[in-house]
């Protein structure tokens, strides 16, 4: 449950760091970039109260699973986005999934965790939120290649991008960042440095 909370908040801050690359790679104007960033949070916030009531009615675990599936579908769509409009729609779906999940986490903690252990569980929940908010910009910078790392200085920027140079029309995988690190899994480490 806490990993879902981590990914939800990581998604917000990673996208903020990725905004310049998204703008360049997808040819998005500033309004589209704002919708990409704000659409996730808007859909998330709009569903919180409704999702909490749906969880009360249909079951917290059921809504948690449904929200996770919706979030994952939005993440896959965001990773495959050919243009800014598609990415905006995918971010709205991601936000909706996240909005379905968030109230269920707190409800499950309230119902499933014994009262004596609940303060610890809520403390871990708060710590997870803080760590995700801090990890997002760092992760975004590392995956975007803008972070200043000794490896980057040793290998040079072109070596970190992989063996082939991308064409002008081909988007980088930076928008995959919105799916909690699939960029790392898809590119892997360049060991030829």
C-alpha positions as CSV (number, residue, x, y, z in Angstrom):
1,X,0.0,0.0,0.0
2,X,2.8,2.4,0.8
3,X,4.5,1.7,-2.5
4,X,1.3,2.9,-4.2
5,X,1.4,6.1,-2.3
6,X,5.1,6.5,-3.1
7,X,4.5,6.1,-6.9
8,X,1.5,8.5,-6.9
9,X,3.6,11.3,-5.4
10,X,6.7,10.5,-7.3
11,X,4.7,10.8,-10.4
12,X,3.9,14.5,-9.7
13,X,7.4,15.6,-9.0
14,X,9.1,13.6,-11.7
15,X,6.9,15.1,-14.4
16,X,7.8,18.6,-13.2
17,X,11.5,17.9,-13.8
18,X,10.7,16.2,-17.2
19,X,8.6,19.1,-18.4
20,X,11.3,20.7,-20.6
21,X,12.2,17.4,-22.2
22,X,8.5,16.7,-22.8
23,X,8.1,20.1,-24.4
24,X,11.0,19.5,-26.7
25,X,10.4,15.9,-27.6
26,X,6.6,16.0,-28.1
27,X,6.5,19.5,-29.6
28,X,4.2,20.7,-26.8
29,X,3.5,24.4,-26.2
30,X,3.5,25.9,-22.8
31,X,-0.3,25.4,-22.3
32,X,0.0,21.7,-23.2
33,X,2.9,21.2,-20.7
34,X,0.8,22.9,-18.0
35,X,-2.1,20.5,-18.8
36,X,0.3,17.6,-18.6
37,X,1.4,18.7,-15.2
38,X,-1.9,19.9,-13.8
39,X,-4.1,17.3,-15.4
40,X,-2.8,14.5,-13.2
41,X,-3.3,16.5,-10.0
42,X,-6.7,17.8,-11.1
43,X,-8.1,14.3,-11.8
44,X,-6.5,13.0,-8.6
45,X,-8.1,15.7,-6.4
46,X,-11.5,15.6,-8.1
47,X,-11.9,11.9,-7.3
48,X,-10.7,11.8,-3.7
49,X,-14.0,12.2,-1.9
50,X,-16.0,10.2,-4.4
51,X,-13.5,7.4,-4.3
52,X,-13.6,7.3,-0.5
53,X,-17.4,6.9,-0.6
54,X,-17.1,4.2,-3.3
55,X,-14.6,2.4,-1.1
56,X,-17.0,2.5,1.8
57,X,-19.7,1.1,-0.4
58,X,-17.9,-1.5,-2.6
59,X,-14.8,-2.3,-0.5
60,X,-11.5,-0.7,0.0
61,X,-9.4,-3.5,-1.5
62,X,-11.6,-3.7,-4.6
63,X,-11.3,0.1,-5.2
64,X,-7.5,-0.1,-4.5
65,X,-7.1,-2.8,-7.1
66,X,-9.3,-0.9,-9.6
67,X,-7.4,2.3,-9.1
68,X,-4.1,0.5,-9.5
69,X,-5.2,-1.0,-12.8
70,X,-6.4,2.4,-14.0
71,X,-3.2,4.0,-12.9
72,X,-1.1,1.4,-14.7
73,X,-3.2,1.7,-17.9
74,X,-2.6,5.5,-17.8
75,X,1.1,4.9,-17.2
76,X,1.5,2.6,-20.2
77,X,-0.5,5.1,-22.3
78,X,1.8,7.9,-21.1
79,X,4.9,5.9,-22.0
80,X,3.6,5.3,-25.5
81,X,2.3,8.9,-26.0
82,X,3.1,10.0,-29.6
83,X,2.0,13.6,-29.0
84,X,1.1,16.1,-26.2
85,X,-2.7,15.6,-26.5
86,X,-2.3,11.8,-26.0
87,X,0.0,12.5,-23.0
88,X,-2.5,14.9,-21.5
89,X,-5.3,12.2,-21.8
90,X,-3.0,9.6,-20.3
91,X,-2.0,11.8,-17.4
92,X,-5.7,12.4,-16.7
93,X,-6.2,8.6,-16.6
94,X,-3.2,8.3,-14.3
95,X,-4.6,10.9,-12.0
96,X,-8.0,9.2,-11.9
97,X,-6.4,5.9,-10.9
98,X,-4.3,7.7,-8.3
99,X,-7.4,9.4,-7.0
100,X,-9.1,6.0,-6.7
101,X,-6.2,4.5,-4.7
102,X,-5.3,7.3,-2.3
103,X,-8.3,7.2,0.0
104,X,-8.3,3.4,0.1
105,X,-4.8,3.4,1.6
106,X,-5.8,5.4,4.5
107,X,-9.1,3.5,4.9
108,X,-7.3,0.1,4.8
109,X,-4.8,1.4,7.5
110,X,-7.7,2.5,9.6
111,X,-9.6,-0.8,9.3
112,X,-6.9,-3.4,9.0
113,X,-4.2,-2.2,11.3
114,X,-4.8,-2.7,15.0
115,X,-5.3,0.5,17.0
116,X,-2.0,0.0,18.9
117,X,0.0,-0.2,15.6
118,X,-1.9,2.5,13.8
119,X,0.3,5.4,14.8
120,X,3.3,3.6,13.4
121,X,1.5,2.8,10.2
122,X,0.4,6.4,9.8
123,X,3.9,7.6,10.6
124,X,5.2,5.4,7.8
125,X,2.5,6.7,5.5
126,X,3.7,10.3,6.2
127,X,7.3,9.4,5.8
128,X,6.6,7.7,2.5
129,X,4.8,10.8,1.2
130,X,7.8,12.9,2.2
131,X,10.4,10.6,0.6
132,X,8.4,10.4,-2.6
133,X,8.2,14.1,-2.9
134,X,12.0,14.4,-2.4
135,X,12.8,11.4,-4.6
136,X,10.8,12.7,-7.6
137,X,13.1,15.5,-8.6
138,X,16.2,13.5,-8.0
139,X,14.9,10.6,-10.1
140,X,13.7,12.9,-12.8
141,X,17.1,14.5,-13.0
142,X,18.9,11.2,-13.1
143,X,16.7,9.7,-15.7
144,X,16.7,12.8,-17.8
145,X,20.4,13.0,-17.7
146,X,20.5,16.5,-16.3
147,X,22.0,15.5,-13.0
148,X,25.6,16.2,-12.4
149,X,27.1,12.8,-11.7
150,X,30.8,11.6,-11.8
151,X,29.6,8.9,-14.2
152,X,28.3,11.6,-16.6
153,X,31.6,13.5,-16.5
154,X,33.6,10.4,-17.1
155,X,31.4,9.0,-19.9
156,X,30.2,12.2,-21.5
157,X,26.6,13.0,-22.3
158,X,26.4,11.0,-25.6
159,X,27.6,7.8,-24.0
160,X,24.8,7.9,-21.4
161,X,22.1,8.2,-24.0
162,X,22.9,4.7,-25.5
163,X,24.5,3.4,-28.6
164,X,22.2,5.1,-31.2
165,X,21.5,8.8,-31.6
166,X,17.9,9.6,-31.8
167,X,16.5,11.2,-34.8
168,X,14.9,14.7,-34.7
169,X,11.4,13.4,-34.9
170,X,11.7,10.5,-32.4
171,X,10.7,11.3,-28.8
172,X,13.0,10.4,-26.0
173,X,11.7,8.0,-23.4
174,X,11.5,10.8,-20.9
175,X,7.8,10.7,-20.6
176,X,8.1,7.1,-19.4
177,X,9.3,8.7,-16.2
178,X,5.7,9.2,-15.3
179,X,5.5,5.5,-14.8
180,X,7.9,5.3,-11.8
181,X,11.1,4.4,-13.5
182,X,10.2,2.2,-16.5
183,X,12.8,4.3,-18.4
184,X,15.6,2.6,-16.4
185,X,14.2,-0.8,-17.1
186,X,13.8,-0.2,-20.8
187,X,17.3,1.4,-21.4
188,X,19.4,-0.3,-18.8
189,X,22.8,0.8,-17.8
190,X,25.4,1.7,-20.4
191,X,28.4,-0.4,-19.4
192,X,30.7,0.6,-22.2
193,X,31.9,3.8,-20.4
